[in-house]
Amino acid sequence: MTDVRTPTAEDRRARAAVAALFLTNGALFANLLPRYPEIKADLGMTNAAYGLAVAAFPTGAIVSGLGAAVLIRRFGSGRVATAGTVLVGLGTLVAGVAPSVPVLAVTLFLAGACDAVTDVAQNAHGLRVQRRYGRSIINSFHALWSIGAVLGGSMAAGAIALGLSRGVHLTISTLVFAAVALTALRSCLPGRDDEGAGAEAADAGAATVGRARVSPRTALALGALVMIALGGALVEDAGNSWATLYLADSLGAPAALAATGFVALMGAQTVGRLLGDRLVDRFGQRAVARAGGVIIAAGMGLALAVPTVPGTIAGFAAAGLGVATLIPAAMHEADELPGLRHGTGLTVVSWLLRLGFLLSPPVVGLVADAASLRWGLLVAPVSGLLVVLFAGVLPGRRRVA
């Protein structure tokens, strides 16, 4: 039973600080994504080379993610999240002006490594604040991440419309959001993260994945949850890595308008996350996930079958709305599976989720080079259908006594 208490002024300031960190984390990299077509054109990359280059970001995240706990225990989650935010900003700036494909790939790798550490640290600090509140507030932080992504994408679209160079635009975004993060650090909870054992529990879960005796039923359920999370990752990456490029190159949309495909996906995802808790409470995770899968498949399927600029933007918006609750639902249910030590299911889903983000760009790029990007983006409606297929593993509506 959760002990709900009245938050102190320090608690409220810490909550605002974590909210600011989530916002900046969403906004920084989103400032770079709509400029990808310019970078691709300037460096003369094929679709396959482009897919491999942008895959360097999730590769860096996979490599560094397990080291985040060590840094958090050593320096505290607030400091690690703030330092990581500044480094991600610098990474996006250098990637935006990279003079060659190898420099672009290396810089994205390092930015991804910093982003993974930042993500773990800001979630750790958010959970620390949540423990002091005695009630759930972590979902509001993730909604603010989506709002930050919309803000960053909109800033990029505005910079393109104004004719700002990538160097000037990304310098401005880095300075602004680094200043926000450094200001937020002053209101983070002081000291190290000694109030809970989140990092140690995660480490223990990762260490026992191979030793735990898992029943076939639990293993099948975990596999289904992984598929739901991977489906969400593939849909998100379709918007992150390819929406702007598809609208600009395949459909001939002006650069500023092409950037709105990504903004539409992230904006709809934000709305879905803000409404998600209420919908899940009323209809259950299973119904919400199935509805999301249908919305993704129908929206993106129709957009690809009848390719127009307005229809494609609407299709990416439908994908964002449908995908909003999928990854949180899979992570939450994986952490509740019977027969697994605390943190083990969450560790497995999180790790394979990052693998999905890693493999998606080069696979779509290879299909685009072999056929067309329109065919490559079929990954989105197919993922929606897979979510519908595997959503039965999620719980239905829970009765409240």
C-alpha positions in Angstrom: 0.0 0.0 0.0 1.4 3.4 -1.0 1.9 6.0 1.6 0.6 9.2 0.0 1.9 12.3 1.7 1.8 16.1 1.1 4.9 17.0 -0.9 7.3 19.6 0.5 8.5 22.7 -1.3 11.8 20.8 -2.0 9.8 17.9 -3.5 7.9 20.2 -5.8 11.1 21.9 -6.9 12.7 18.5 -7.6 9.7 17.4 -9.6 9.9 20.5 -11.7 13.6 19.9 -12.2 13.1 16.3 -13.4 10.3 17.6 -15.7 12.8 20.1 -17.2 15.4 17.3 -17.7 12.8 15.1 -19.5 11.8 18.0 -21.7 15.3 18.9 -22.7 16.2 15.2 -23.4 13.2 15.0 -25.8 14.0 18.3 -27.5 17.7 18.1 -28.1 17.9 15.2 -30.5 14.5 16.2 -32.1 16.2 19.4 -33.3 18.6 17.2 -35.4 16.1 14.7 -36.9 14.3 17.0 -39.3 17.8 18.1 -40.7 18.7 14.5 -41.6 17.6 14.9 -45.3 20.0 17.9 -45.7 22.8 15.9 -44.1 22.1 12.9 -46.3 22.2 15.0 -49.4 25.3 17.0 -48.4 27.3 13.8 -47.7 25.9 12.0 -50.8 24.7 9.0 -48.8 22.6 6.1 -50.2 19.6 5.0 -48.3 21.5 2.0 -47.0 24.5 4.1 -45.9 22.1 6.6 -44.3 20.4 3.8 -42.4 23.7 2.5 -41.1 24.9 5.9 -40.1 21.8 6.8 -38.0 21.9 3.3 -36.5 25.1 4.5 -34.7 23.0 6.4 -32.2 21.1 3.3 -30.8 24.4 1.4 -31.0 26.0 3.8 -28.7 23.0 3.5 -26.4 23.3 -0.3 -26.2 27.0 -0.1 -25.5 26.7 2.4 -22.7 23.4 1.6 -21.1 24.5 -1.0 -18.6 27.2 1.4 -17.3 24.7 4.1 -16.2 24.2 2.5 -12.8 27.9 2.8 -11.9 27.9 6.5 -12.8 24.7 7.2 -10.9 26.0 5.5 -7.7 29.3 7.4 -8.0 28.0 10.9 -8.8 24.2 10.9 -8.2 21.4 10.7 -10.8 20.8 14.5 -11.0 24.4 15.3 -11.9 24.7 12.4 -14.3 21.4 13.4 -16.1 22.5 17.1 -16.4 26.0 16.3 -17.6 24.6 13.8 -20.1 22.1 16.4 -21.4 24.9 18.8 -22.1 27.0 16.1 -23.9 24.0 15.1 -26.0 23.6 18.7 -27.1 27.2 18.9 -28.1 26.9 15.6 -29.9 23.9 16.7 -32.0 25.7 19.9 -32.8 28.8 18.2 -34.1 26.7 15.6 -36.0 24.7 18.3 -37.7 27.9 19.9 -39.2 29.8 16.6 -39.7 32.1 16.9 -42.8 32.0 13.2 -43.6 30.0 10.0 -43.1 32.5 8.5 -40.6 32.5 11.6 -38.5 28.7 11.6 -38.5 28.5 8.0 -37.4 31.1 8.4 -34.6 29.4 11.5 -33.3 26.0 9.8 -33.4 27.5 6.8 -31.6 28.8 9.1 -28.8 25.6 11.1 -28.6 23.6 7.9 -28.3 25.9 6.6 -25.5 25.4 9.8 -23.6 21.6 9.8 -24.3 21.3 6.3 -22.8 23.0 7.3 -19.6 20.9 10.5 -19.4 17.7 8.4 -19.9 18.5 6.0 -17.0 19.7 8.9 -14.7 16.6 11.1 -15.2 14.3 8.1 -14.7 16.2 7.2 -11.6 15.9 10.7 -10.2 12.2 10.8 -11.2 11.5 7.6 -9.3 13.4 9.0 -6.4 11.1 12.0 -6.4 8.1 9.7 -6.9 9.0 7.8 -3.7 8.9 11.1 -1.8 5.4 11.9 -3.3 4.1 8.4 -2.4 2.1 8.2 -5.7 2.7 7.7 -9.3 4.0 10.7 -11.2 6.5 9.0 -13.6 4.1 9.0 -16.5 3.8 12.8 -16.5 7.6 13.0 -17.0 7.4 10.7 -20.1 4.6 12.9 -21.5 6.9 15.9 -21.1 9.6 14.0 -23.0 7.2 13.8 -25.9 6.3 17.5 -25.6 10.0 18.2 -25.7 10.3 16.2 -28.9 7.5 18.1 -30.5 9.1 21.4 -29.4 12.5 20.3 -30.8 11.0 19.2 -34.1 9.0 22.4 -34.4 12.2 24.5 -33.7 13.9 22.6 -36.5 11.0 23.2 -38.9 11.1 26.9 -38.0 14.9 27.0 -38.5 14.5 25.4 -41.9 11.8 27.9 -42.9 13.9 30.8 -41.8 16.9 29.5 -43.7 19.2 29.1 -40.7 22.2 26.9 -41.2 22.5 23.7 -39.3 25.4 25.1 -37.3 23.6 28.2 -36.2 20.3 26.3 -35.4 21.9 23.5 -33.4 24.2 25.9 -31.5 21.1 27.8 -30.4 19.3 24.7 -29.3 22.3 23.3 -27.5 22.9 26.5 -25.6 19.2 26.9 -24.7 18.6 23.4 -23.4 22.0 23.1 -21.7 21.1 26.2 -19.8 17.7 24.7 -18.8 19.4 21.5 -17.6 22.1 23.3 -15.6 19.4 25.5 -14.0 17.3 22.4 -13.2 20.3 20.8 -11.4 20.1 23.4 -8.7 16.6 22.0 -7.7 17.4 18.3 -8.0 17.4 16.3 -4.7 20.8 16.6 -3.0 23.2 13.8 -2.4 23.4 10.4 -4.0 20.6 8.1 -4.8 20.6 6.3 -1.4 16.9 6.6 -0.8 16.1 3.4 -2.8 17.7 0.4 -4.3 16.6 0.9 -7.9 20.0 0.6 -9.4 21.0 -2.4 -7.3 17.7 -4.1 -8.1 18.3 -3.6 -11.8 21.8 -4.9 -11.6 20.6 -8.0 -9.7 17.9 -8.6 -12.3 20.4 -8.3 -15.2 22.7 -10.7 -13.4 20.1 -13.4 -12.8 18.5 -13.5 -16.3 20.5 -16.5 -17.2 20.1 -18.3 -13.9 16.4 -17.9 -13.2 14.1 -20.9 -13.7 11.4 -19.6 -16.0 8.2 -21.6 -16.7 7.3 -22.0 -20.4 4.2 -19.9 -19.8 6.2 -17.0 -18.4 8.8 -17.3 -21.2 6.0 -17.1 -23.8 4.5 -14.1 -22.1 7.8 -12.4 -22.0 8.4 -13.1 -25.7 5.0 -11.6 -26.5 5.8 -8.5 -24.5 9.1 -8.2 -26.3 7.2 -8.3 -29.6 4.8 -5.6 -28.5 7.7 -3.4 -27.4 9.6 -4.0 -30.6 6.5 -3.2 -32.6 6.4 0.2 -30.8 10.1 0.8 -31.4 9.8 0.1 -35.2 6.8 2.5 -35.5 8.6 5.2 -33.5 11.8 4.8 -35.6 9.8 5.0 -38.8 8.8 8.5 -37.7 12.2 9.5 -36.2 14.5 8.4 -39.0 12.3 8.3 -42.1 9.3 10.6 -41.9 11.0 13.8 -43.0 13.0 12.0 -45.7 10.0 10.2 -47.2 7.9 13.4 -47.3 10.8 15.4 -48.9 12.3 12.9 -51.3 9.5 10.5 -52.2 6.5 13.0 -52.1 8.3 16.2 -53.0 7.2 18.2 -49.9 9.0 21.4 -49.1 11.7 21.0 -46.4 9.7 22.9 -43.7 6.5 21.0 -44.4 8.4 17.6 -44.6 9.5 18.2 -41.0 5.9 18.2 -39.8 5.7 14.4 -40.3 7.9 13.8 -37.4 6.2 16.6 -35.4 2.8 15.0 -36.1 3.9 11.6 -34.8 5.4 13.0 -31.7 2.5 15.4 -31.1 -0.1 12.6 -31.3 2.1 10.4 -29.1 2.1 13.2 -26.5 -1.7 13.3 -26.6 -1.9 9.5 -26.3 0.4 9.5 -23.3 -1.5 12.3 -21.5 -4.8 10.3 -22.0 -3.2 6.8 -21.7 -3.6 6.3 -17.9 -7.3 7.2 -18.0 -7.9 4.9 -21.0 -6.1 2.0 -19.4 -8.0 2.4 -16.1 -11.3 2.4 -18.0 -10.7 -0.3 -20.7 -7.6 -2.2 -19.7 -4.1 -2.5 -21.2 -5.2 -5.2 -23.7 -8.0 -3.2 -25.3 -5.9 0.0 -25.5 -3.0 -1.9 -27.1 -5.2 -3.6 -29.6 -6.9 -0.3 -30.5 -3.5 1.3 -30.9 -2.3 -1.5 -33.2 -5.4 -1.1 -35.4 -4.9 2.7 -35.5 -1.3 2.2 -36.6 -2.1 -0.4 -39.2 -5.0 1.5 -40.6 -3.5 5.0 -40.5 -0.1 4.1 -42.0 -1.5 1.5 -44.3 -3.9 4.0 -45.9 -1.1 6.7 -46.1 1.2 4.3 -47.9 -1.6 2.9 -50.2 -2.7 6.4 -51.3 0.5 8.5 -50.9 -0.2 12.2 -50.5 1.5 14.8 -48.3 -1.5 15.6 -46.1 -2.5 11.9 -45.9 1.1 10.8 -45.0 1.3 13.4 -42.2 -2.0 12.2 -40.9 -0.8 8.6 -41.2 2.3 9.4 -39.0 0.0 11.2 -36.5 -2.2 8.0 -36.3 1.0 6.0 -35.8 2.0 8.3 -32.9 -1.4 8.0 -31.3 -1.5 4.3 -31.6 2.1 3.7 -30.3 1.8 6.0 -27.3 1.2 3.4 -24.5 2.7 0.3 -26.1 6.3 0.4 -24.7 5.3 1.5 -21.2 2.7 -1.3 -21.1 5.2 -3.9 -22.2 7.8 -2.8 -19.7 5.3 -2.6 -16.8 3.8 -6.1 -17.4 7.3 -7.6 -18.0 8.3 -6.4 -14.5 5.2 -8.1 -13.0 5.7 -11.5 -14.6 5.6 -14.4 -12.0 8.7 -16.5 -11.6 11.2 -13.7 -12.4 13.2 -11.7 -9.9 12.3 -8.1 -9.7 13.8 -6.1 -12.6 14.6 -9.2 -14.8 11.7 -8.9 -17.2 12.1 -5.2 -17.4 15.8 -5.6 -18.2 15.1 -8.1 -21.0 12.4 -6.0 -22.6 14.5 -2.8 -22.4 17.6 -4.5 -23.9 15.8 -6.0 -26.8 13.9 -2.7 -27.3 17.2 -0.9 -27.9 18.2 -3.7 -30.3 15.0 -2.9 -32.3 16.0 0.7 -32.5 19.4 -0.4 -33.7 18.3 -2.8 -36.4 15.4 -0.8 -37.8 17.2 2.0 -39.7 19.5 -0.2 -41.8 16.8 -2.7 -42.6 14.4 0.0 -43.8 17.3 1.5 -45.7 18.2 -1.7 -47.5 14.5 -2.2 -48.5 14.4 1.4 -49.7 17.4 0.9 -51.9 16.2 -2.4 -53.3 12.6 -1.2 -53.9 11.6 2.2 -52.5 11.2 3.9 -49.2 7.5 3.5 -49.5 8.0 -0.3 -49.3 10.4 0.1 -46.4 7.9 2.0 -44.4 5.5 -0.9 -44.5 7.3 -1.9 -41.3 4.9 0.5 -39.5 1.5 -1.1 -40.5 3.0 -4.6 -40.2 4.1 -3.7 -36.6 0.6 -2.5 -35.8 -0.8 -5.9 -36.9 1.8 -7.7 -34.7 0.7 -5.7 -31.7 -2.9 -6.7 -32.3 -1.8 -10.3 -32.5 0.3 -10.3 -29.3 -1.8 -7.9 -27.2 -3.6 -10.8 -25.6 -0.7 -11.2 -23.1 -1.6 -7.9 -21.6 -4.2 -7.7 -18.8 -7.8 -6.7 -19.4 -9.7 -4.2 -17.3 -9.1 -4.6 -13.6 -12.0 -4.4 -11.3 -11.9 -1.9 -8.5 -13.4 -2.9 -5.2 
